[in-house]
Amino acid sequence: MRPLSCVLLLITLVCATYAQQTCVRSDTLTFTSSDRILVNGNRMNIKGVAWFGFEGGSHCVEGLDQRPLGDILDLVKNMGFNILRIPFAGDIVVSMDKRYPGNVNYGINPALQGKTSIQVLDEIFTQAAARGILIMLDLHLFDWNQYNNQPALWYSNRCTYNSGGFCIKAHPQCVNNREGMCYDYTEDVNKNIWNTLIARYKSRWNFFAADLQNELHEPATWGSGDASIDYAAAVERISNDLFARNSDYRGLVFVEGIGNVPIDPYCEDHTATGQAGGHWWGGNFEPVKCRQLNLANGKNNRLVYSPHVYGPSVYEQAYFQTANYPANMPAIWDTHFGKVREWTNKAVVVGEWGGPNTGKSATWLQAFGDYLIAKDMRDSFHWALNPNRNSDTPGVLVDWWNPDQERMTLLKRVQPNPTLFTPSGSSVCFTTTSSSGPVTVATTATIATIATTATVATTATTATTATTATTATIATTAAITSATSAAPVPGTTTGAAATTGPSGSCSLSATQTVANSWQEAGRPMTQYTVTVTNKSPSQTLSAIALRLSAVPSQYWSATLNADGTYGLPSYITSFGPGQSYTWGYIVQGTASVSVQSPACNVGISSGPVTSAAAASTSGRATVATTAAVTSAAVTSSMPVVTTTSSMGAVSTTGGPIGGACTLQVTQSVASSWQQSGQPMVSVNAVLRNTSPSQAVSSVKLRFNGSTSDVWSLTRNADGTYGFPAWTTSLAPGGMLSFGYNGYASGPISITILGC
């Protein structure tokens, strides 16, 4: 074939965002507050969510009667949240030996059997750390029976009311606990609660912050000088005591505001809004202009101001009823809390916000999201994780399996790049991002048409695929790695793969290392860190495709492509010569990684890629690279290239392929027990696509028996189950791990509909 070539000179104006990974010893990870949150001096991006329950009558986070703890944390990670705000009642600390969870299904959470509430919190810290999730604790109530009577101050109190019904004076008042004892939560008890928790968790690298007190309101003041109601002075006393007794605490102190102050308001300015009041509990920081917090011993860099802000679903404030709503809202938010960063040079992180995606509330959600973006105040905690569907603040989950996609779209718009934390032995790595600003790049690219043969070989078999194209083709080779049956050892390198492009000018390698391994509900789990390097001296990559030999339960710093491969994360728009970046994933058992496509900036399609199964010496299947088989529009002035393959195009129709079903399900019993006299079984299952070349984009599974819980699948309206929310297809040779609890002595049969 006669080669044809041309040369293009491209002038590009790029505003690039780069991600770096910083690794430190876990016992040196430190969080501070300047005008933004910093982790070891680097700006940190927060995407947080509250997971409530420890403040309630069950003395435990909700959802553990529905799913295993690890599965819920996997879901949190997959949704992109990097911090959990966990509300609790002081009672589970002062009575920690007496408080046990009342809402845990021990059949699916056997590791929690016999644990007190505080010991369940220990386990949440441990399992969250393994997934790179941080924890902020929030003193929400003193006792669970205050759930509908939120304490107004930092100590238990009763009020003296004026003729207008406002609490104008607070007096100490004990609170009846579960045993009927009236417990007096004084300021000293408040201090002891925090010192107990910080002493318990300060050695945990993922202990992020202490939210001192939830939603203070009338009669609380800020800077009034009345020691019984001046919260600013109380914050300083409690915080100074906390740091004096725990000088090695490396976390933050979150401070909420107060509510309306109808009696002699201190330093409030309503000129911008033309109306007094209208503050949410914990949302009034107007007095900070005149009274800023000042901690002893240089600890002001640990302070974070954290307002709570809600919309008309919670209460129909007067400003929601004006003709210019929601255009009037930015000025009101500025007045309530929006100028605190300017006054104090300290971080402002919204501690609660939320509401339904309907009507006036939906308008409020979008307007508040726009405000956070415009103010570069993207760090926030949404209320809440829990699928609280019938409340005025429904959660980010529709149920304990599926996210509210509309809400997730909003939250991703507000915070598109949360800082990712990855533990590795005694170290923790975290991502930092920076923008280089506009850069003008001149690129000379040669496009050649050549005949190409791609050959992949293993010790057991050799597969050859010929590829032709009208405008450009690629010669591809790949090193094949196999997944071994031996238990992975943290810190070991388990596989590498490399791909070369035109005339060797485009080269990509991927090497993975075992970061951690553990048992989860009887299942072996492995966490991998993958380092991807562009080894070319001259070519920049716009897209890549890496394939895993097993479907991960979670992944980070990568994008899932339509064909089941993994590409560059959203914050890396180009991958220059010699650059490296890391991503990671968690999988049941072990897995290998292989390079599928480099898709260099020479007009090569970034479309789907096929794969072929190759047998290794261990007898396990690994993935071998073939060639791109469909075309995709490339968002540049470069030509779009269409290639064909003797294997044909990738099928995304799902169901039976070629008249035969390519899907198989295998099951194994993880544990069994008796529940109310009935035999119960917890089963691990794997769905496999056995096709060597065709993907499956939909599936319907039916359980032929009674199940009490199914995880890592989505329940359909007709009672069948399909792919989970985090994946939309099963690649050739791909696997999906799921599980269930059933009322049976062994695995329940599963029918694959359409097979």
Residue pairs with C-beta under 8 A, 6 or more apart in sequence:
1 449
1 450
1 451
3 448
3 449
3 450
4 448
4 449
5 446
5 447
5 448
5 449
6 446
6 447
7 444
7 445
7 446
8 444
8 445
8 447
8 637
8 638
9 442
9 443
9 444
10 441
10 442
10 443
10 444
10 445
10 636
10 637
10 638
11 440
11 441
11 442
12 440
12 441
12 442
12 443
13 438
13 439
13 440
14 438
14 439
14 440
14 441
14 573
14 574
15 435
15 436
15 437
15 438
15 439
16 435
16 436
16 439
16 573
16 574
17 417
17 433
17 434
17 435
17 436
17 571
17 572
17 573
18 433
18 434
18 435
18 436
18 572
19 417
19 431
19 432
19 433
19 557
19 569
19 571
19 572
19 581
20 431
20 432
20 433
20 434
21 422
21 429
21 430
21 431
21 432
21 581
21 582
22 40
22 42
22 429
22 430
22 431
22 432
23 424
23 427
23 428
23 429
23 430
24 40
24 427
24 428
24 429
25 426
25 427
25 428
26 205
26 423
26 426
26 427
26 428
27 203
27 205
27 426
28 40
28 250
29 39
29 40
29 205
29 250
29 428
30 39
30 40
30 250
31 37
31 38
31 39
31 44
31 208
31 209
31 250
31 251
31 252
31 302
32 38
32 41
32 252
32 301
32 302
33 252
33 301
33 302
33 303
33 304
33 346
33 347
34 301
34 345
34 346
34 347
35 341
35 345
35 346
35 347
36 43
36 44
36 347
36 379
37 43
37 44
37 46
37 252
37 304
37 347
37 349
37 379
38 44
39 419
39 430
40 430
42 430
42 432
43 432
44 379
44 419
44 430
45 82
45 378
45 379
45 415
45 417
45 418
45 419
45 433
46 82
46 83
46 349
46 378
46 379
46 380
46 381
46 415
46 418
46 419
47 80
47 81
47 82
47 83
47 379
47 380
47 411
47 415
47 418
48 81
48 82
48 83
48 84
48 85
48 136
48 349
48 379
48 380
48 381
48 382
49 76
49 79
49 81
49 83
49 84
49 85
49 381
49 382
49 383
49 384
49 385
49 396
50 84
50 85
50 86
50 87
50 138
50 352
50 381
50 382
50 383
50 384
50 385
51 61
51 62
51 63
51 76
51 84
51 85
51 86
51 384
51 385
51 386
52 61
52 62
52 86
52 87
52 140
52 384
52 385
52 386
53 60
53 61
53 62
53 63
53 87
53 103
53 386
54 60
54 61
54 86
54 87
54 88
54 89
54 92
54 117
54 121
55 87
55 88
55 89
55 140
55 141
55 144
55 147
56 62
56 89
56 144
56 147
57 102
57 144
57 145
57 147
58 101
58 102
58 103
59 89
59 92
59 99
59 100
59 101
59 102
59 117
59 144
60 101
60 102
60 103
60 104
60 117
60 120
61 86
61 120
61 124
62 103
62 386
63 72
63 386
63 400
64 72
64 101
64 103
64 104
64 105
64 109
64 112
64 120
65 103
65 104
65 105
66 105
66 400
66 709
67 108
67 400
67 401
67 709
67 711
68 108
68 109
68 520
68 521
68 711
69 109
69 111
69 112
69 123
69 124
69 127
70 127
70 520
70 521
71 711
71 712
72 400
73 124
73 127
73 128
73 131
73 133
74 131
74 553
74 554
74 586
75 397
75 400
75 401
75 403
76 84
76 131
76 133
76 385
77 131
77 132
77 133
77 554
77 556
78 554
78 725
78 726
79 396
79 403
79 408
80 408
80 411
80 412
80 418
81 133
81 385
81 418
82 132
82 133
82 134
82 418
82 419
82 420
82 421
83 133
83 134
83 135
83 136
83 208
83 381
84 124
84 128
84 133
84 134
84 135
84 136
84 385
85 136
85 138
85 211
85 351
85 381
86 121
86 124
86 135
86 136
86 137
86 138
87 138
87 140
87 141
87 214
88 121
88 137
88 138
88 139
88 140
89 140
89 141
89 142
89 143
89 144
89 146
90 139
90 141
90 142
90 143
90 185
90 189
90 190
90 193
91 99
91 142
91 143
91 144
91 177
91 178
91 183
92 99
92 117
92 118
92 121
93 118
93 193
93 196
93 197
94 183
94 189
94 192
94 193
95 177
95 178
95 179
96 116
96 117
96 118
97 116
98 116
98 178
98 179
99 116
99 117
99 118
99 178
100 115
100 116
100 117
101 112
101 115
101 117
101 120
104 112
104 120
105 708
105 709
105 741
106 112
106 113
106 673
107 671
107 673
107 675
107 680
107 682
107 708
107 741
108 521
108 682
108 709
108 741
110 521
110 671
110 673
111 123
111 521
112 120
112 123
115 122
115 123
118 200
122 200
124 135
125 135
125 201
125 204
125 206
125 207
128 134
128 135
128 206
129 204
129 205
129 206
129 423
130 423
130 516
130 518
130 527
131 554
131 586
132 206
132 420
132 421
132 422
132 423
132 556
133 206
133 421
134 206
134 207
134 208
134 421
135 201
135 204
135 206
135 207
135 208
136 208
136 209
136 210
136 211
136 254
136 381
137 197
137 201
137 207
137 209
137 210
137 211
138 211
138 214
138 254
138 351
139 190
139 193
139 194
139 210
139 211
139 212
139 213
139 214
140 214
141 147
141 150
141 151
141 214
142 151
142 156
142 175
142 183
142 185
143 175
143 176
143 177
143 183
143 185
144 178
145 175
145 176
145 177
145 178
146 175
150 214
150 215
150 217
150 281
151 157
152 159
152 167
152 170
152 216
152 217
152 218
152 219
152 220
152 259
153 170
153 216
153 219
153 220
153 229
153 231
154 187
154 190
154 212
154 213
154 216
154 231
154 234
154 238
155 172
155 185
155 186
155 187
155 189
155 190
156 172
156 173
156 174
156 175
156 183
156 184
156 185
156 186
157 170
157 171
157 172
157 173
158 170
158 171
158 172
158 173
159 167
159 168
159 169
159 170
159 171
159 219
160 167
160 168
160 169
160 170
160 171
161 167
161 168
162 168
162 263
164 262
166 218
166 219
166 262
166 263
167 218
167 219
168 219
168 263
169 219
169 228
169 229
170 219
170 228
170 229
172 184
172 186
173 184
174 182
174 183
174 184
174 185
175 182
175 183
175 184
175 185
176 182
176 183
177 183
187 234
187 237
187 238
190 213
190 238
191 237
191 238
191 241
191 242
194 210
194 212
194 238
194 242
195 241
195 242
195 245
195 246
197 210
198 207
198 210
198 242
198 245
198 246
198 249
198 251
199 245
199 246
201 207
202 246
202 248
202 249
202 250
202 251
205 423
205 428
206 421
207 251
208 251
208 252
209 251
209 252
209 253
209 254
209 304
210 242
210 251
210 252
210 253
210 254
211 254
211 256
211 306
211 351
212 235
212 238
212 239
212 253
212 254
212 255
212 256
213 231
213 256
214 256
214 282
215 256
215 259
215 280
215 281
215 282
215 308
216 231
216 256
216 257
216 258
216 259
216 281
216 282
217 258
217 259
217 260
217 281
217 282
218 259
218 260
218 261
218 262
219 229
219 263
220 229
220 231
220 258
220 259
220 261
221 229
221 230
221 231
221 258
221 261
221 266
221 287
222 230
222 231
222 232
222 257
222 258
222 261
222 266
222 284
222 285
222 287
222 288
222 291
223 230
223 232
223 233
223 266
223 267
223 287
223 290
223 291
224 230
224 264
224 266
225 233
227 233
231 258
232 287
232 291
232 293
235 253
235 255
235 293
236 293
236 294
236 295
236 296
239 253
239 293
239 295
239 299
239 302
239 303
240 295
240 296
240 297
240 299
242 249
242 253
243 249
243 295
243 296
243 297
243 299
243 302
244 296
244 297
251 302
252 302
252 303
252 304
253 302
253 303
253 304
254 304
254 306
254 349
254 351
255 293
255 303
255 304
255 305
255 306
256 282
256 283
256 306
256 307
256 308
256 351
257 279
257 282
257 283
257 284
257 285
257 305
257 307
257 308
257 336
257 337
258 279
258 282
258 284
258 287
259 279
259 280
259 281
259 282
259 283
259 284
260 276
260 277
260 278
260 279
260 284
261 268
261 284
262 277
265 276
265 287
266 287
266 290
266 291
267 286
267 287
267 289
267 290
267 291
268 276
268 284
268 286
268 287
269 286
269 289
269 335
270 276
270 335
272 331
272 332
272 334
272 335
273 319
273 328
273 331
273 332
273 335
275 318
275 319
278 317
278 318
278 319
278 332
278 336
279 286
279 336
280 307
280 308
280 309
280 310
280 314
281 308
282 306
282 307
282 308
282 351
282 352
283 307
283 308
283 309
283 336
283 337
284 307
284 336
284 337
285 305
285 307
285 336
285 337
285 340
286 335
286 336
288 305
288 340
288 343
288 344
289 339
289 343
292 343
292 344
293 300
293 303
293 344
294 300
295 302
295 303
300 346
303 344
303 346
304 346
304 347
304 348
304 349
305 337
305 340
305 341
305 344
305 346
305 347
305 348
305 349
306 348
306 349
306 350
306 351
307 336
307 337
307 348
307 350
307 351
308 350
308 351
308 352
308 353
309 333
309 336
309 337
309 350
309 352
309 353
309 368
310 352
310 353
310 354
310 355
310 393
311 320
311 355
311 360
311 361
311 364
311 365
311 368
312 320
312 355
312 360
312 361
312 364
313 355
313 356
313 360
313 361
313 364
313 392
313 393
314 355
314 392
314 393
319 325
319 328
319 329
319 332
320 360
320 364
322 328
325 360
325 363
326 363
326 364
326 367
329 364
329 367
329 368
329 371
330 338
330 371
330 374
333 368
333 371
337 348
338 348
338 371
338 375
338 377
340 346
340 348
341 347
341 348
341 377
347 379
348 377
349 377
349 379
349 380
349 381
350 372
350 377
350 379
350 380
350 381
351 380
351 381
352 381
352 382
352 383
353 368
353 380
353 382
353 383
354 365
354 382
354 383
354 384
354 393
354 394
354 395
355 361
355 362
355 364
355 365
355 392
355 393
355 394
356 362
356 392
356 393
356 394
357 365
357 394
357 404
357 406
357 407
365 410
366 410
369 410
369 413
369 414
371 377
372 378
372 380
372 414
373 413
373 414
378 414
378 415
379 415
380 414
380 415
382 396
382 407
382 411
383 393
383 395
384 393
384 395
384 396
385 395
385 396
385 397
386 395
386 397
387 394
387 395
387 397
387 398
387 399
387 400
388 394
388 395
389 395
389 398
394 404
395 404
396 403
396 404
396 407
396 408
396 411
397 403
397 404
398 404
401 710
401 711
401 713
401 714
401 715
401 724
401 725
402 714
402 725
403 725
405 725
416 570
416 571
417 433
417 570
417 571
419 430
419 431
419 432
420 430
420 431
420 556
420 557
421 428
421 429
421 430
422 428
422 429
422 430
422 515
422 529
422 556
422 582
422 584
423 429
423 515
423 516
424 490
424 491
424 515
424 516
424 529
425 490
425 491
425 515
425 516
429 529
429 582
431 557
433 571
443 540
443 601
445 601
445 602
445 603
445 638
446 502
446 602
447 471
447 472
447 602
447 603
447 639
448 472
448 502
448 503
449 469
449 470
449 471
449 472
449 473
450 473
450 475
450 502
451 468
451 473
452 466
452 467
452 468
452 469
452 473
452 474
452 475
452 476
452 627
453 464
453 465
453 466
453 467
453 475
454 464
454 465
454 466
454 467
454 474
454 475
454 476
454 477
454 625
454 626
454 627
455 462
455 463
455 464
455 465
455 477
456 462
456 463
456 464
456 465
456 477
456 478
456 480
456 612
456 614
456 624
456 625
456 626
457 463
457 480
457 614
458 480
458 614
458 615
458 616
458 617
458 622
458 624
459 616
459 617
460 614
460 615
460 616
460 617
461 614
461 615
463 612
463 614
463 624
463 626
465 612
465 626
465 627
465 645
465 646
465 647
466 646
467 473
467 474
467 626
467 627
467 643
467 644
467 645
468 643
468 644
469 641
469 642
469 643
469 644
470 642
471 603
471 639
471 641
471 642
472 502
472 602
472 603
472 604
472 639
472 641
473 627
473 643
474 501
474 502
474 597
474 598
474 604
474 627
474 628
475 500
475 501
475 502
476 499
476 500
476 597
476 625
476 626
476 627
477 498
477 499
477 500
477 625
478 497
478 498
478 499
478 594
478 595
478 596
478 624
478 625
479 496
479 497
479 498
479 594
480 497
480 594
480 614
480 616
480 622
480 623
480 624
481 494
481 495
481 496
481 497
481 592
481 593
481 594
481 616
481 622
482 592
482 616
482 617
482 618
482 620
482 622
483 549
483 550
483 589
483 590
483 591
483 592
483 618
483 620
483 622
484 494
484 590
484 618
484 620
485 590
485 618
485 620
487 517
487 524
488 494
488 514
488 517
488 526
488 590
489 514
489 517
490 514
490 515
490 516
490 517
491 513
491 514
491 515
492 513
492 514
493 511
493 512
493 513
494 512
494 513
494 514
494 528
494 590
494 592
495 510
495 511
495 512
495 592
495 593
495 594
496 509
496 510
496 511
496 512
497 509
497 510
497 546
497 593
497 594
497 595
497 625
498 507
498 508
498 509
498 510
498 535
498 595
499 506
499 507
499 508
499 595
499 596
499 597
499 598
499 625
500 506
500 507
501 507
501 536
501 539
501 598
501 600
501 602
501 604
502 600
502 602
505 536
505 538
505 539
505 600
506 536
506 539
506 541
506 598
506 600
506 602
507 534
507 535
507 536
507 539
507 598
508 532
508 533
508 534
508 535
508 536
508 541
508 544
508 595
508 598
509 532
509 533
509 535
509 595
510 530
510 531
510 532
510 533
510 546
510 593
510 594
510 595
511 530
511 531
511 533
512 528
512 529
512 530
512 531
512 592
512 593
513 528
513 529
513 530
513 531
514 526
514 527
514 528
515 527
515 528
515 529
515 584
516 526
516 527
517 524
517 525
517 526
517 527
518 524
518 525
519 525
521 670
521 671
521 682
521 684
521 739
522 670
522 671
522 682
522 684
523 588
523 670
523 684
523 737
524 588
524 589
525 553
525 586
525 587
525 588
526 586
526 587
526 588
526 589
526 590
526 591
527 584
527 585
527 586
528 584
528 585
528 586
528 587
528 591
528 593
529 582
529 583
529 584
530 546
530 582
530 583
530 584
530 585
530 593
531 580
531 581
531 582
532 544
532 546
532 575
532 580
532 581
532 582
532 583
533 578
533 579
533 580
534 540
534 541
534 575
534 576
534 577
534 578
534 579
534 580
535 578
536 577
536 578
536 600
537 577
537 578
538 577
539 577
539 600
539 601
539 602
540 574
540 575
540 576
540 577
540 600
540 601
541 568
541 574
541 575
541 598
541 599
541 600
541 601
542 573
542 574
542 575
542 599
542 600
542 601
542 606
542 634
542 636
543 567
543 568
543 597
543 599
543 606
544 567
544 568
544 575
544 595
544 597
544 598
544 599
545 561
545 563
545 565
545 566
545 567
545 595
545 596
545 597
545 599
545 609
546 558
546 565
546 566
546 567
546 593
546 594
546 595
546 596
547 564
547 565
547 566
547 593
547 594
547 596
547 609
547 611
547 623
547 731
548 566
548 585
548 587
548 591
548 592
548 593
548 623
549 591
549 592
549 593
549 594
549 620
549 621
549 622
549 623
549 733
550 587
550 588
550 589
550 590
550 591
550 734
550 735
550 737
551 587
551 727
551 730
551 734
551 735
551 736
551 737
552 585
552 586
552 587
552 591
553 586
553 587
553 588
553 712
553 737
554 585
554 586
554 726
555 566
555 583
555 584
555 585
555 586
556 583
556 584
556 585
557 569
557 581
557 582
557 583
557 584
558 566
558 567
558 568
558 569
558 583
558 585
559 566
559 567
559 568
559 569
559 570
560 566
560 567
560 726
560 727
561 567
561 608
562 608
562 652
562 728
562 729
563 608
563 609
563 610
563 650
563 695
563 729
563 731
564 695
564 727
564 729
564 730
564 731
564 734
565 596
565 597
565 609
565 731
566 583
568 575
568 581
569 581
569 583
572 581
574 601
575 581
585 591
587 737
588 684
588 737
592 622
592 623
594 622
594 623
594 624
594 625
595 625
596 609
596 611
596 623
596 625
597 604
597 606
597 609
597 625
597 628
598 604
599 605
599 606
599 628
601 636
601 638
602 638
603 634
603 638
603 639
603 640
603 641
604 628
604 641
605 628
605 630
605 631
605 632
605 634
605 640
605 641
605 642
605 643
606 632
606 634
607 628
607 629
607 630
607 631
607 632
608 628
608 629
608 630
608 632
608 650
608 695
609 625
609 626
609 627
609 628
609 629
609 650
610 626
610 627
610 629
610 645
610 647
610 650
610 693
610 732
611 623
611 624
611 625
611 626
611 692
611 693
611 731
611 732
611 733
612 623
612 624
612 626
612 647
612 692
612 693
612 732
613 621
613 622
613 623
613 624
613 692
613 732
613 733
614 621
614 622
614 623
614 624
615 621
616 622
621 733
623 733
626 645
626 647
627 643
627 645
628 643
628 645
629 643
629 644
629 645
629 647
629 648
629 649
629 650
630 642
630 649
630 650
631 640
631 641
631 642
631 643
632 640
633 640
634 640
647 693
648 693
650 693
650 694
650 695
651 657
651 694
651 695
651 696
652 695
652 696
652 697
652 729
653 697
654 696
654 697
654 698
654 699
655 661
655 696
655 698
655 754
655 755
656 662
656 754
656 755
657 691
657 694
657 696
661 752
661 754
661 755
662 689
662 690
662 691
662 694
662 696
663 687
663 688
663 689
663 690
663 696
663 699
663 730
663 752
663 755
664 687
664 688
664 690
665 685
665 686
665 687
665 688
665 701
665 750
665 752
666 685
666 686
666 688
667 683
667 684
667 685
667 747
667 750
668 683
668 684
668 685
668 747
669 681
669 682
669 683
669 684
669 746
669 747
670 682
670 683
670 684
670 739
671 681
671 682
672 679
672 680
672 681
672 682
672 745
673 679
673 680
674 680
678 743
679 743
679 744
679 745
680 708
680 741
680 742
680 743
680 744
681 741
681 742
681 744
681 745
681 746
681 747
682 739
682 740
682 741
683 739
683 740
683 741
683 742
683 747
683 748
684 737
684 739
685 737
685 738
685 739
685 740
685 747
685 750
686 735
686 736
686 737
686 738
687 699
687 701
687 730
687 735
687 736
687 738
688 733
688 734
688 735
689 695
689 696
689 730
689 731
689 732
689 733
689 734
689 735
690 733
691 732
691 733
692 732
692 733
693 732
694 732
695 729
695 730
695 731
695 732
695 734
696 729
696 730
697 728
697 729
698 722
698 723
699 722
699 723
699 730
699 752
700 716
700 720
700 721
700 722
700 752
700 753
700 754
701 713
701 720
701 721
701 722
701 750
701 751
701 752
701 753
702 719
702 720
702 721
702 750
702 751
702 753
703 710
703 721
703 740
703 742
703 748
703 749
703 750
704 748
704 749
704 750
704 751
705 742
705 743
705 744
705 748
705 749
706 742
706 743
706 744
706 748
707 740
707 741
707 742
707 743
707 748
708 741
708 742
708 743
709 740
709 741
710 721
710 738
710 739
710 740
711 738
711 739
711 740
712 724
712 736
712 737
712 738
712 739
713 721
713 722
713 723
713 724
713 738
714 721
714 722
714 723
714 724
714 725
715 721
716 722
720 753
723 729
723 730
723 736
724 736
724 738
727 736
730 736
740 748
742 748
